[in-house]
Amino acid sequence: MSQADAERAGVEAAVRAGDRLAPVLRPVRAGNGFEEALEQILQVVRLGLVPGGERLPSERELAERLGISRVTLREVLKVLQDQGLVEARRGRYGGTFVLPRTDTPGEEELRRRLQDLDVEDTLRFREVLEVGAAELCAAHGLTDGQAKRLREALARTHDAPLTDYRRLDTLLHLTLAELSGSATLTAQYAAVRAKLNDLLDCIPLLVRNLEHSQRQHTALVEAVLDGDADGAREMTREHCAGTAALLRGFLT
């Protein structure tokens, strides 16, 4: 593939990525435009909705989605650049690109991040949101298109390399939240998941744990697609308990 073809492919991937941003990007409230826009784009980056190396949507699209001026948006992007999260590239196939994450912070950084976070409250809130989303999806049923989206999100986690697993795991859970039909639930889940990802990024990926997690994912999706609300609820609760136990283990 030539460099030009590679660049075009990157642009096309960025366009497709726009659909993945719907659960997070929404018009900000008047009075806190800069702060809320920064929060939402940070969530996009931290959740891996646009993977490292791929381009964010254009300034025009981001400004329209967020309901802010392009001047305000550029101020937001400048903050992300200063933090080393994105970089601006010029030229025909330029834009703002998410920088790949190359390090694992480790346990010391995990403890530092926990200083300003009530981890037990965060874990409980995550469980409430995920259990509710799974139960709603199973009880109300999914359209054929929605069921296909959920199956595809699950399949991507099964095929994921370790370096990309956490991002695709996040997308699976975020897809389930979005399919619940509640925009408020989805937005709250995106926020709490971003906080948890900051913690999970500090601990290693354990193959045995991932295999167990994948079996739970499969059982959860099957329960949802079968319309088994009780089963979906219980499997989600069990899955959330596993994540909580893993985090607590590294904090002991």
N, C-alpha and C positions, 0 to 999 in steps of 0.2 A: 504493500500500500504506500503510495506517495505521500509526502508531507501534506500536500493540498487535500488529498482524500482523507487523511487522518484528521485534519482540521475540520473538514466538512462533517465528518462523522461525529466529532466532538460537539459541533453546533447542533446537529440533529438530535444528539443525546440530550443536550440541554433543553431543546424544545419538548422532547418527550417527558423530561423531568418535571416540566411545568405542571403536569397532571398530578404528580406526587406531592406537590406543595399545597394543594387545596386544604388539607386538614390543618395547616399551620398559618398560612398567609391569609389575612383578612383585613378589611379596612380598620385603621386605628381610630381611637377616639380623639376628638378635638382637645387640644391642650397638652397632650403628651405624645405628639406625633413622633418625635425623634426617639424618645425612650421606648415606646411600644414597637416601633419599626425595628429598632436595634434588637429588642428581645425576640421578635419573630424571626428575623434573619439569622440570629444566633441559634435559634432552635433548628432552623433548616440545616445549618452546618453541623451542629452537635448531634442531631438525630441521623445524620448521614443521608438526608433526603436528596442531596446533591453530593455524590461521592467525590473524594479527592481526585483532582485532575480534571473534573468536569466543570462546565461553565454555568454560573447562575443565569437565570432569565435576564433579558435585557433590562437596562435602566427604565425604559419606558414601561415594560410589563410590570416590573416590581413596583414602580411608583403608582401605577393604576390599581394593582391588587391591594396595595396598602393605603391608598387614598392620600398620598403625600406628594409634595412637589419633588422634582428631580434634584433640586438643590439640597433639600433635606435628605433625600436618599443618598446623595454623594457624601454627605457628612457621615451617614451611617456606615457606608462602605469604607470610608477613610479610617474609621475606628477599627473595623475588622482587618484592614490592611496593617494598621499599626500593631495589632495583636498577633500578626503572623498567621491569620486564618485564611485570608484570600489574597490574591494578587491581581493587579490590572494588567492586561496585555493589549497592546495597540495593534492596529492593522485590520485588514478585511475580516479576519476570523478572530478578532480580539474580543475583549469583554472582561468580566470579573470571574476569575477561576478559583475554586476552592482548592486550597493546598492540601496535599496528602498528609496524614498524621503518621509520623515515623517512630514515635516513642511510646513506651508504656510507663506512666508516671511512677507506679510502685506503691508499696504500703505506706511509706512516709507521706507521700503526697495524698494518699487516700485519707489518712488521719487529719491532714491539714484541711482538706475540703470538708470534712465532717464537722469542723469547728463551727461553721455557720449554718449547719443543716440539722434539723431534727430527723434523723434517719428513720426512726420508728414511725413517726407521723407520716413521712413520705411513703414508706412501704405500705402502711395501712391504706393511705389514700389511693395508691396505685392499685391495690387489691380491690378496693371498692369499685373503682372505675372499670377495671378489666373484667371483673365478675359481672358487673352490670351490663357491659357492652356485649359479652358473650351470651348472656341470658336473653338480652333483647334480640340479638341476631337469630338465635335459635327459636325463640318464641314467635317472632313476627315473620320469620322465613326470609330467604334471599331470592332475588330474581336469578335467572340463569346467568346473566352478565355478572352479577355480584358474586355468585357462587364461583364462577370462573376466576374472578379476581382473587378470591380467597385461596383457591387451589393453587393458582400461580404464585402467590406470595409464599405459600407453604413450600412449594417445589423449589423456589429459589433458595430457601434456607437449607434444604437437603443437599443441594449441589454447591453450597457456598464454601470457598476456601476459608481457612481460619482467619486470615487477615480481613475478610469481608463479612464474617459471620454476624458480628454484633449489629452491624448496620442493617443487614437483611432480616435479622430477628426483630429489630425495632420496626421495620417496615411491615412485617407480618402483624404485629400487635397493633400498629397504627391503622392498618387496613381494617382490622376487626373493629376498632373503635369507630372509624368512619362509617362502616357499614351498619352500625347501630342506629343511624339516622339522627343522632343528636349532635349538632355542631358544637354545642357547649361542652358536652362530654369529650368530644374529640379534641377540642382546644385544651381542655384541662389535662387530658391524658398526655398530649404532646409536651406540655410544660413539665409534668411530673416525670415523664420518661427521660426528658433531657437532663433533669437533676440526677436521676438514677444512672444514666449513661456516664455522667461525669465520675461517678463512684466506680462503676463496673470497668471503666477504662483503666483503673488503677490496679486491677487484679488480673492474673493470667487467665487465659482461656484453657479450661481443663477438658480434654477430649471425652473422658468418661461422663462428665457433667453435661456436655453438649449432646452426647448420644441419648442420655436420659431426657434431656429437655426436648429433643426432637421427637421422641416417642410421645411425650405429653402434647406437643404441638399437633401431631397427627391425630391423636385421640380427641383433642379439643376441636379441631376443624371438622372431624367426622361427626361429632356430637352436634355441632352447629348445623351442618348440612342435613343431618337426620331430623332436625327439629327437636332435639332432646335438650330442653332448657335446663333440666336438673343436672344432666350429665355435663353439659357445657359449663355450668356454674361450678360444679365440684372439681372438674379438671382444671379450670382456671385458678381456683383457689389453691389447689395443690401445686400448680406450676408457680404461682406467686410465692408460696411458702418456700419452695426450693431456692428461688433467687434470694429471698430474705435470709435463709439459712446460710447460703454461700457467703453473702456479705458479712453476716455476723461472725462467721468462721474466721475471716481475715481480720476482723476487728478484735478478736479475743486475744 
